[in-house]
Amino acid sequence: MNYLVLYQGGMAGTWLAWLINQHDNFPKYPKHVKESGLDIGCWGADWETEKETFKESRQHVISNTKKDCIKIIPLHELRDPIAMPHDIDRPLRDLVFSEVNPVKVIYPIVTTMREEFIARWNKLELGSPVIEQGWTEWDWLSGDIWQYYKLCNEIEEEPLPNIQELINDYKKFFV
């Protein structure tokens, strides 16, 4: 079963994909700090759509788990922020959905710590944030544990016992 995280660059989508993959029936991909020191990566969760098929991307991953949480690169939210800032790239969407066949699509939406994320966005030089319309809200960085429980319900997993520690570590990383 594949879960797909689509997100606006700079808005913690990689961390969310990593977090989901830490649950029992997921592959527990490792995260790492990228060379810039301003961002994290999650080895195993990426599918680089311009270089390989989804099936080829999974051959690099050693996992015998029932579930997998994937994110795509380079167009994390299936739209080009320059060429098509408000429109989904329909051919890319069709390709991703046909190959990944996700059971759920999860979008992280930042409603708290908004100023911190905007400052981070500017440090990463990612341009102007895209308008967030029509997305399901997963506001897990607010410290509202009920949002996390909703996420666990959607991925059909038990909550991690150290979730608050993981959230706090991420907050410290970029704030």
C-alpha positions as a Markdown table, in Angstrom:
| # | Residue | x | y | z |
|---|---|---|---|---|
| 1 | Met | 0.0 | 0.0 | 0.0 |
| 2 | Asn | 1.5 | 3.3 | -1.1 |
| 3 | Tyr | 0.8 | 6.7 | 0.5 |
| 4 | Leu | 1.7 | 9.8 | -1.4 |
| 5 | Val | 2.8 | 13.1 | 0.2 |
| 6 | Leu | 2.4 | 16.1 | -2.1 |
| 7 | Tyr | 3.6 | 19.4 | -0.7 |
| 8 | Gln | 4.7 | 22.9 | -1.4 |
| 9 | Gly | 8.5 | 23.0 | -1.3 |
| 10 | Gly | 9.8 | 24.4 | 2.0 |
| 11 | Met | 6.7 | 23.4 | 3.9 |
| 12 | Ala | 8.0 | 20.2 | 5.7 |
| 13 | Gly | 6.8 | 17.6 | 3.3 |
| 14 | Thr | 10.0 | 15.6 | 3.5 |
| 15 | Trp | 9.8 | 15.5 | 7.2 |
| 16 | Leu | 6.1 | 14.4 | 7.0 |
| 17 | Ala | 7.1 | 11.6 | 4.6 |
| 18 | Trp | 9.9 | 10.6 | 6.9 |
| 19 | Leu | 7.6 | 10.6 | 10.0 |
| 20 | Ile | 4.9 | 8.5 | 8.3 |
| 21 | Asn | 7.7 | 6.0 | 7.3 |
| 22 | Gln | 8.7 | 5.6 | 11.0 |
| 23 | His | 5.5 | 3.7 | 11.8 |
| 24 | Asp | 5.4 | 0.0 | 12.3 |
| 25 | Asn | 4.4 | -1.3 | 8.9 |
| 26 | Phe | 6.5 | 1.3 | 7.0 |
| 27 | Pro | 10.2 | 1.0 | 6.0 |
| 28 | Lys | 11.7 | 3.5 | 8.5 |
| 29 | Tyr | 13.8 | 5.3 | 6.0 |
| 30 | Pro | 16.6 | 7.4 | 7.5 |
| 31 | Lys | 16.6 | 11.2 | 7.4 |
| 32 | His | 19.6 | 13.3 | 6.9 |
| 33 | Val | 20.6 | 17.0 | 6.9 |
| 34 | Lys | 21.3 | 18.2 | 3.4 |
| 35 | Glu | 24.6 | 19.9 | 2.5 |
| 36 | Ser | 23.1 | 23.4 | 2.9 |
| 37 | Gly | 22.3 | 22.7 | 6.5 |
| 38 | Leu | 18.8 | 24.3 | 5.9 |
| 39 | Asp | 16.9 | 21.2 | 4.9 |
| 40 | Ile | 16.5 | 17.5 | 5.5 |
| 41 | Gly | 16.3 | 14.6 | 3.1 |
| 42 | Cys | 14.7 | 11.1 | 3.5 |
| 43 | Trp | 16.6 | 8.4 | 1.6 |
| 44 | Gly | 14.2 | 5.9 | 0.2 |
| 45 | Ala | 11.1 | 8.0 | 0.1 |
| 46 | Asp | 12.0 | 9.9 | -3.0 |
| 47 | Trp | 10.8 | 9.1 | -6.6 |
| 48 | Glu | 12.7 | 11.3 | -9.1 |
| 49 | Thr | 10.0 | 11.2 | -11.8 |
| 50 | Glu | 12.3 | 12.7 | -14.5 |
| 51 | Lys | 15.0 | 10.0 | -14.2 |
| 52 | Glu | 13.2 | 6.7 | -13.6 |
| 53 | Thr | 9.9 | 4.9 | -13.4 |
| 54 | Phe | 8.3 | 4.3 | -10.0 |
| 55 | Lys | 9.2 | 0.6 | -10.1 |
| 56 | Glu | 12.8 | 1.5 | -10.8 |
| 57 | Ser | 12.9 | 3.9 | -7.9 |
| 58 | Arg | 11.7 | 1.1 | -5.5 |
| 59 | Gln | 14.6 | -1.2 | -6.7 |
| 60 | His | 17.0 | 1.1 | -4.8 |
| 61 | Val | 15.1 | 0.5 | -1.6 |
| 62 | Ile | 15.5 | -2.6 | 0.5 |
| 63 | Ser | 12.2 | -3.1 | 2.3 |
| 64 | Asn | 9.8 | -5.9 | 2.9 |
| 65 | Thr | 7.2 | -3.7 | 4.6 |
| 66 | Lys | 3.4 | -3.7 | 3.8 |
| 67 | Lys | 3.3 | 0.1 | 3.4 |
| 68 | Asp | 5.4 | 2.8 | 1.8 |
| 69 | Cys | 5.2 | 6.6 | 1.9 |
| 70 | Ile | 6.5 | 8.3 | -1.2 |
| 71 | Lys | 7.2 | 11.9 | -2.2 |
| 72 | Ile | 8.1 | 13.0 | -5.7 |
| 73 | Ile | 10.9 | 15.2 | -6.9 |
| 74 | Pro | 11.4 | 17.7 | -8.3 |
| 75 | Leu | 7.8 | 18.9 | -8.6 |
| 76 | His | 6.6 | 18.0 | -5.0 |
| 77 | Glu | 3.1 | 19.1 | -5.6 |
| 78 | Leu | 2.6 | 18.1 | -9.2 |
| 79 | Arg | 2.9 | 21.7 | -10.4 |
| 80 | Asp | 5.7 | 23.9 | -11.7 |
| 81 | Pro | 5.8 | 27.0 | -9.5 |
| 82 | Ile | 7.1 | 29.1 | -12.5 |
| 83 | Ala | 5.4 | 27.7 | -15.6 |
| 84 | Met | 2.1 | 26.7 | -13.9 |
| 85 | Pro | 2.0 | 28.2 | -10.4 |
| 86 | His | -1.7 | 27.5 | -9.9 |
| 87 | Asp | -2.4 | 24.6 | -12.2 |
| 88 | Ile | -1.7 | 20.9 | -11.8 |
| 89 | Asp | 0.6 | 19.4 | -14.4 |
| 90 | Arg | -2.1 | 16.9 | -15.6 |
| 91 | Pro | 0.3 | 14.5 | -17.5 |
| 92 | Leu | 2.6 | 14.4 | -14.5 |
| 93 | Arg | -0.4 | 13.8 | -12.1 |
| 94 | Asp | -1.7 | 11.0 | -14.3 |
| 95 | Leu | 1.8 | 9.4 | -14.5 |
| 96 | Val | 2.3 | 9.6 | -10.7 |
| 97 | Phe | -1.1 | 8.3 | -9.8 |
| 98 | Ser | -1.0 | 5.4 | -12.3 |
| 99 | Glu | 2.5 | 4.3 | -11.2 |
| 100 | Val | 2.2 | 4.9 | -7.4 |
| 101 | Asn | -1.5 | 4.0 | -7.1 |
| 102 | Pro | -1.7 | 5.6 | -3.7 |
| 103 | Val | -4.3 | 4.6 | -1.2 |
| 104 | Lys | -4.2 | 8.1 | 0.3 |
| 105 | Val | -2.7 | 11.4 | -0.6 |
| 106 | Ile | -1.5 | 13.6 | 2.3 |
| 107 | Tyr | -0.8 | 17.4 | 2.0 |
| 108 | Pro | 0.9 | 19.1 | 4.9 |
| 109 | Ile | -0.6 | 22.6 | 5.4 |
| 110 | Val | 1.1 | 25.0 | 7.8 |
| 111 | Thr | -1.3 | 27.1 | 9.8 |
| 112 | Thr | 0.8 | 27.6 | 12.9 |
| 113 | Met | 4.4 | 28.7 | 12.9 |
| 114 | Arg | 3.6 | 30.4 | 9.6 |
| 115 | Glu | 6.2 | 33.1 | 10.0 |
| 116 | Glu | 8.9 | 30.6 | 10.7 |
| 117 | Phe | 8.1 | 28.6 | 7.6 |
| 118 | Ile | 8.0 | 31.7 | 5.4 |
| 119 | Ala | 11.4 | 32.7 | 6.8 |
| 120 | Arg | 12.7 | 29.2 | 6.0 |
| 121 | Trp | 11.2 | 29.4 | 2.5 |
| 122 | Asn | 13.1 | 32.6 | 2.0 |
| 123 | Lys | 16.4 | 31.1 | 3.2 |
| 124 | Leu | 15.9 | 28.2 | 0.8 |
| 125 | Glu | 15.3 | 30.8 | -2.0 |
| 126 | Leu | 12.2 | 29.0 | -3.2 |
| 127 | Gly | 10.2 | 32.0 | -4.3 |
| 128 | Ser | 6.7 | 33.1 | -3.3 |
| 129 | Pro | 4.5 | 30.6 | -1.5 |
| 130 | Val | 1.7 | 29.2 | -3.5 |
| 131 | Ile | -1.9 | 29.9 | -2.4 |
| 132 | Glu | -3.2 | 27.0 | -0.4 |
| 133 | Gln | -6.7 | 26.2 | -1.5 |
| 134 | Gly | -8.8 | 23.1 | -1.2 |
| 135 | Trp | -6.2 | 21.0 | 0.7 |
| 136 | Thr | -7.0 | 18.8 | 3.7 |
| 137 | Glu | -5.2 | 20.3 | 6.7 |
| 138 | Trp | -2.7 | 18.3 | 8.7 |
| 139 | Asp | -1.4 | 20.8 | 11.2 |
| 140 | Trp | 0.8 | 18.5 | 13.2 |
| 141 | Leu | 3.5 | 21.0 | 14.2 |
| 142 | Ser | 1.0 | 23.0 | 16.3 |
| 143 | Gly | 1.5 | 20.5 | 19.2 |
| 144 | Asp | -2.2 | 19.5 | 18.8 |
| 145 | Ile | -1.8 | 15.8 | 19.3 |
| 146 | Trp | -5.3 | 15.2 | 17.9 |
| 147 | Gln | -4.1 | 16.1 | 14.5 |
| 148 | Tyr | -1.4 | 13.5 | 14.7 |
| 149 | Tyr | -4.0 | 10.9 | 15.8 |
| 150 | Lys | -6.0 | 11.8 | 12.8 |
| 151 | Leu | -2.9 | 11.1 | 10.6 |
| 152 | Cys | -2.4 | 7.8 | 12.4 |
| 153 | Asn | -6.0 | 6.9 | 11.6 |
| 154 | Glu | -5.6 | 7.7 | 7.9 |
| 155 | Ile | -2.4 | 5.6 | 7.6 |
| 156 | Glu | -4.0 | 2.9 | 9.8 |
| 157 | Glu | -1.1 | 2.8 | 12.3 |
| 158 | Glu | -0.7 | 3.1 | 16.1 |
| 159 | Pro | 0.8 | 6.4 | 17.3 |
| 160 | Leu | 4.6 | 6.5 | 17.9 |
| 161 | Pro | 5.3 | 6.7 | 21.6 |
| 162 | Asn | 7.9 | 9.5 | 21.1 |
| 163 | Ile | 5.9 | 11.7 | 18.7 |
| 164 | Gln | 6.2 | 14.8 | 20.8 |
| 165 | Glu | 10.0 | 14.4 | 20.9 |
| 166 | Leu | 10.1 | 14.0 | 17.1 |
| 167 | Ile | 8.0 | 17.1 | 16.6 |
| 168 | Asn | 10.2 | 19.1 | 19.1 |
| 169 | Asp | 13.4 | 18.0 | 17.4 |
| 170 | Tyr | 12.0 | 19.2 | 14.0 |
| 171 | Lys | 10.9 | 22.5 | 15.5 |
| 172 | Lys | 14.5 | 23.0 | 16.9 |
| 173 | Phe | 16.0 | 22.1 | 13.5 |
| 174 | Phe | 14.7 | 25.1 | 11.6 |
| 175 | Val | 13.4 | 27.6 | 14.1 |
